[in-house]
Amino acid sequence: MEQLTQWDKALENNPETIGDSLATLNVAKLNKAEKAYYYLLEAAVADKNLKQLKNDSTLLISERYYNSKKDYYALARTQYYLSKYQEDPQKIYELLKTAEINFEKSPKDDYHILGLIYYWLGQIQYKQINLSEAELYYKKSSELYSQLKDSLYMAYSLRQLSRIYIRQKREKLAKEKLAEVLEILNHIDNEQDEQLSQLYASILNNQSLLFQKIGDLDSAFLISKKCISIIEKRNITIKSSFYMVFVKILRMKGEIDSCKIYGLKTKEAAEKENNLFNLVSCYKILSQIEEEQGNYKNACNFHLKYNELKDKLNSNHEKEILKELEQKYVLAEKEKEHLRDRNRSLWYFTISLTIALTASIVALYFSWIHRKLKVKNAHLSEEIAKTQWGFALSKELIADNSSAYEKLELLLTKNIKLIPDKVYYEFENSLKAQKEEYSQRLFSALTNIDNNFIEKLQHKFPDLNIDEVMLAYMLRHEWDINDIAQVFRITFEAFKKRKYRLKIKILGVDNNKINLEDYLSKM
């Protein structure tokens, strides 16, 4: 397994060497995991060397194994290579979409394979003339390879985008993409690499076709000539499509002799490729040239061949159109279905996220309320402590002064006949002053505790005296009746009378149903 992993890492740069290394292994001695990996690498090597395995049976073994082990990355790779062995566009599309989904479930070690999946999904849609879907996949592929700095695969994706833009008559975009891909190829071009040479020539051919469509025949001629020249110098078989573009340009420019020479080369190449479409176009042009030159016999022969092949092409074309339309519709619907699934998943995710955010906001709100209540509770505790302190202080003042006042009053009463009138009145006035000071000290202690209430009460009822304000305060804070009676040194009956008079002053005569304590507590 370790050896297979090392070969897998070296596969990108040395596919032929890795293929030779794989051939040295005895597959029968490998365990299930090693065998699945071996078959996957075997398919990858064949793909890199532009070859194919005899069939997909070994890859199906890998697919079953990786599916059972939930190895989504290896499964995505296997399904990508499996798609190469299918002929039905719908089956290829389904395999590639499944590979894409499995890759997204994987740890995403190698984004190169995802780029290939996108590229071939684009190819499938392009062949079915679903150009908008194809454009999206090629863009994804080129962006991914741009991030991976993979110039070759980026060039392939950009070439396909330029072809889409040419077909859609978006000439400006097509020019930009072709210029971009040519700049890439100028940096990586290698005359010994046939794959690169064919790619370079196809880009030039597309560029020539673009200039031809926009009416710049001189530029189209030079680029097409360069395309054919590069392939001839590198001793590579020239495709009929490259010749065909050049022949049409020569025909438009009126260069009959050159057009005839390259027309015959196009015919030979198209016959080798069995390219019926280019053969029909070629015979039509050759028959027209022969007729213009007065070679009517050759013109008739070419025209007969043209009619024969055109009928065959039309017959095949009608079947192909019906098949293509059917497949195009199916693939377009499949793409919409996948998009709907994605949107549904995204919708569920958005709903979940919204619920989570709402829950967080609610939690934060209640946390804020809780903190606020804690602060309020702390303030209330402080107020309660202050109130309790006030009660304690008031009772302390009462305890300290009540007995002293009583003793002084008794002394004065007993010795009233012995004490001169002047001295008696001085003592009596002094005692009254002390009693008033006592009331003032007690009032001050109480107003410090609940200052807001005292201020409101005095503002609303300015006729209340100090004793009445203190009584209202004590009733508000639910003092014990005995404590109130002790403060004022009165009986229970006297307390009831004072309370009634206070109620009349505050609530009036007609408000008998309102409780004085409730009114004061809510004030």
N, C-alpha and C positions, 0 to 999 in steps of 0.2 A: 504493500500500500504506500509506503514511504517513497519507493522508487517511482511508482505511478504518479504520485503527487509532484515529484521533482520534474518528471517529463511533462506534466501538464503545464507547469510554470514556464518551461522552455519551449512550449509548443508554438507560441506566436512568432518567434524568430527562426526556429529550426524545425519546420514541419516534416521535411524529408528525413532528417536524422532521427527524429522521434518515431517516425513510421518504421524505420529500420530496427530501432530498439524494441518496439512493440512486437515485431516479428520474431524476436529471439525468445519471447516468453512462451511457456507451455500453458495454454489456457485451461486445459483439463485439470491442472494441479491448483488452480486458483479457487479461493472460497467465493461465496456469493457476492460479497461486497467488492472484492477485487475484480471479479468477472464483470460486474456491472460497470465499474470504473474503466476497465480495459475496453469494453465495447463502446463506451462513450468517447474515449480518447481515439479509438480507431476511426470513428465517424468524423471526429474533429480534424484528424490528420488528413483524411480523404477530402474533406471540405476545403482545408487550407491548400491542398495540392490541386484544387479544381477537379477533383475526381469524385466518384460515388462508389459506395459499396454495392455488392450485387443485389442486395435487398435489405429491407429494414428489420428482419427477424431478430438480429442480435440487439438492435436498439430497443426493440419491444421488451426484451429481457431486462435491459437497464431501466426502462420506464416502469415496469412492474415492481422492480426492487426499490427504486427511489420513492415510488408512490407509497409502498408499504412502510418505508422508514420515515416518511414525511420530510425527506431531504429536498426541500423546494428548489434550492439553487440548482442542484444536479438534475432535478426533474425538469426544470425550465430549459436547461441546456439540451437535454435529451429530446424534449418535444420540439425544440427549434430544429435540430438535425433531422428528426422524423418528418418534419414538414417538407424537407427536400425530396422525399421519396413519394410524395403524393402528386397526383395530376389534377384532381378536382379542386378548383379554386376555393370552393366552400370548405372542403376538408382541410386545406392548407391554412385558410383563415382561422378556422376553429382551433387548430393545433397551435398556431402562433398566439392567438388570444389567450388560450389556456397557459401557454408558456409565460406570457406577460403577467398574468395573474399570479402564477406560482413564483415568479421572480420577485414580485412585490411582497410576497409572504416570507421570502428568504432573508438571511442576514445581509444580502446585497454586497457580496465581496467583489464582484467583477461586473462593472456596468457595460463592458464591451459587448457582452452577449445581449443585453437589453437594447443596445443600439442596433444590433443585427436584427433583432425581433421587430423593432420599429421600421427598419429599412424594408424588410420583406413584407410587412403588413402594407407599407406604402406601395410596394411593387404589385401586390395583389389588387389593391384598389385602383392603381394606375392602369393596369391591364383591363379592368372592367369599366374604365372611363369614369370612375368615381373620383374626380380630380380634387374636390375640396377635402375629402377624407384622406386621399393620398398625400396632399400637401401638408396636412397636420402631422402625419407620421414621418415624412421626410424632414420636416422642421425639427421634430423631437430628436430624430436620429442625428442630424447635423449639429444641433446644440449639445447633445451628449458627447459626440466625438470631438467637438471643439473644446469641451471641458477636459476630456481625456488626452487632448493634443494628439489625436490619431488622424494625421493628415490624409491618408489614403481613403479611409472610410468616410471621412468628412467630404472629400472630393466627390465620391460616388453620390452621396446624399444631395450635395449642391447641384450636381449635374441633373439629377432627376427633378429638382425644384425648377431649374432653368427650362427643362422640357415642358413642365406643366405651364409655366408662364408664357412660353412660346405658343402653346396650344390655346391658352386663354387670351392671347394677344395683349399681354401685359409686358410690352417690349422693354420698358425701362427696368423692371425687376429682373427680367431674363438677362439683360446686359450686365447688371450688377452681379448676379450669381455666376455668370460665365467668366467675368473678369476675376472674381474672387477665386474660383476654382483653378483658373489658369495660373494665377499667382502662386497658389499652393503647389501645383504640379511643376512649376519652374524650379521650385526648391527641392523636390523629391524625385524628379525625372531620372530614369536610368535606362539607357538604350538597350541594356541586356535583359531587362525585365519586360517580357511580352505583355503581361497584364497591364502594367503601367503605360506601355506604348499604345495599347488598344484604347485605354481610358483617355489618354492625351488626344489621340486621333478623334475619338467620339466627341470630345469637348469642342475641338476645332470644327468638326462637322456640324455640330449644333449651332455654333457661332456663325458659320457660313450660312446655314439655313435661316437664321434670324435676320442677318443682313439682306439676304435675298428677299425675305418677306416684307422688309421695310423699304425695299427699292434701292439699296446701296449695293449695286451689282459689282462695282470695282473691289470693294472691301470683301464681298462674298467670294469673288473669284480668287483673290490673293490667299484668303484663309483656307479655302477648299483645296487649292493647289498645294499649300503648305502641308495640309492634312495628308494628302496622297503621297507627297514627297517624303515625309517622315516615315510612313509605313514602308514605302519602297526601299528606302535606305537601310531600314532595320530588318529587311528581308522577312516581313510578316505578311501573311495573306490579307489582301485588301477586301473589305466587305463590299457587297454590291450597293449597299445604302450610301457608302462614301462616294462611290463612282456616280451614283444616281444624282446626288446633289450637284456634283461638278458638271455633269452632262446638262442638267437643266439650266445652270448658269451660262454655260457655253452657248446653249440654244438661244437664250434670251439676248446674249451679247452678239449673236449672229456669226459666231466662229464655227462655220459648218464643218470644215475638215477636222478640226480638233474634236468637235462634238461627235462626229462619226467614229473616230478612233476610240474615244472613251466610251461611246455607246456600245461598241463591240466588246470592250473589256467588261462593261457592266453586264452584258448578256452572258459572258462566260462565268463571271462570279455568281450571278443569280442562278444559273443552271446548276452550279456546284452546290449552292446552298438550298436549291429547290425553293427559291423565293419567287412564288408565282406573281405576286404584286409587282415587284421590280422588273420581272420579265415582260409583263404586259406593257408597263410604262416604257421600257426600253425598245420593244418592237414597234410601238406607236411612233416614237421619235425617229427610229431608223427608217421606217417606211416613209415618213414625212421628208427626211433628208434626201433619200433616194429619188423621191418624186420631184423635189426641187432641183436636183442635179440631172434630171432627165433619164435616170436609170429605172424605167418603168417596170421592167421584169423583176428586178430586185425589190422594188417598192411593193409590187403585187405579192411576192413571196412573204415579205415582212408583214404586209397587211393581213394576209390569210392567217399567218401564225398568230398575229395580234388578236384577230377575231376568235380563233380557236381557244387561245388561252384566256381571253376575256370571258367567254361563255363558261369556261371551267371555273374561273375565278368568281364569277357572279353566282354560279351554282353553290360553290363552297361558301361564298360570302353570305348568302342568304341564310344558310344553316348556322354559320358562325354568329351572324347578327342575332338570330333567335336565341341561340345558346348564350351569347354574351349578355343580351338583355335580361334573360332569366337569371343568370348568375349575378349580374349587376344589381338587379332588384333584391335578390336574396342577401348579397353582401351588404348592400346599403341598409337593409332592414336589420341585419345582424349588428351592424355598427350602431344603429339607433338603439337597439336592445341593450347593448353593452353600455352605451352612454346613459340610458335610463337606469340601469343597475347602479352605475357609478353615482348618478345624481341621487338615487334613492339612498345609497349608503351615506353620501354626503349630507343628505337631508336628516337622516337618523343621527348622524354625528353632530350636526348643527343643533338639533332638538336636545340631544344629551348635554351638549355644551351649554345651551341656554338654561336648561334645568339646573345644571351644576352652578352656573353663574348666579342664577336667581337664588338658589339655596345659599350660596356664599354671601350674597347681598343681605338676605334675610338673617343669616347667622351673624353677620357683621352688625346689622341693625339691632338685633337683640343683645349682642355683646355690648354695643354702645349704650342701649337702654339700661342694661345690667350695671355698667360702669356708672352711669348717671344716677341710678337708684342707690348704688353703693355710696356715692358722694353725698346724695341727699340724706341717706340713712346716717352717714357720719355727722352731717350737720344737725340732724334731728337728735342724735345721741348727745351731741354737744349742747343743744338747746335743753334737752332733758336734764343733763348734768347741771347746767346753769340754773334751771328751775328748781331742781332738788337743793342746790346750794343756796338759792334764795329762800326756799322754805326753811332750811336749817338755820340760816342767818336770822330770819324773822323770828323763829321760835327762840333762838338764843337771845335776841334783843328783848323779847318778852320776858324770858326767864330772868335775865339780869336786872330789868327795870321794874317789873310789876311789884315785886316784894318791897323794893325800896320806896316806891311811891305810896304803897299802902301803909308802911311804917311811918313815913313822914306825915301822912294825913291823920293817922291815929294820934301821933305826938301833938300835932297842932290842935286836934279836937280836945284832947285831955287837958292841955295847958292853955286853953283859950282865955281863962280868967286870970291866969298868972302872967301871961305875956302881954305887954302893952299893945295897944291897938296898932301903933305904927309898925312895931316889929312883926306883929301877926300878919299884917297886910303885905309886908315885904316878903315874909316866908311863903305866904299863899301865892303871891305873884311869881316868886322864884319857882315854886312847884309847878305852876301852870306853864311857865316858860320851858321848864325841863320836859314836861309832858308833850308840849308842842314839838320840841326838838326831837323827842323820841319818835313821834309820828312822822316827822320830816325824814329822819334817818331810815325808818322802815319803808316809807314811800319811795325814797331814793333807791334803796336796795331792790325793791320790786320793779321799779321802772327800768332799771338797768337790765333786767332779765327779759322783759317783753316790751321794749321801748316803742315799737311800731304800734302795738295795740293801744298803749296809753295815749300816744299822740293822736291816733284816730278817734279815740273815745272823747278826749278833751276838745278836739276840733269839732266833732259832731254835736257834743253836748257840753258847751262851755259853762253852764250853770252848776255842774257837779263840783262839790267840794272835795278836799283831799280824802276824807274818810269814805265818801261814796265811790271815788275812783278806785281806792284800795279794795273796797268790798266787791266792785265789779270785776276787778282783776282776780280776786280770790275765787269768785263764782266761776269765772272763765276757766280757771285751772283746777276746779273741782276740789277746793280745800275742804277739809273736814269741818263740820259745823262747830264742833267743840273748839277747834283751833281758831276759827273766826271769832267765836264768842270770847275766847281767852285774850285775843289781840285787842278787841274793843272793850273787854271787861264788861260784857252785857249778858243778860239771860237769854234763853232760847226764844221767849216771847218777844223780847226787845229786838233780837236778830230778825225774826219774821216781819216785824213792823218796818225795820230799816230796809229789808229786802223789798217789801211791797212798795215803799216810797220810791226806791231806786227804779223799780219796774215801771211805775207811773211816769217818772221823769224820762225814762228811755223809750218805752213802748207806748205810753199813753194809756188812757182809761179804757179804750175800746178793744185793746189787743189782749184779752184775757186768755185766748187759746194758744198764744205763742209762749213758749218756754223761755224764760230769761237766760238761763245757762246756755241753751242751744244757740240763742241769738248772739250771745257774747262770744261763744267758741267759734262761730262762723264769721265773725266780724273781721 
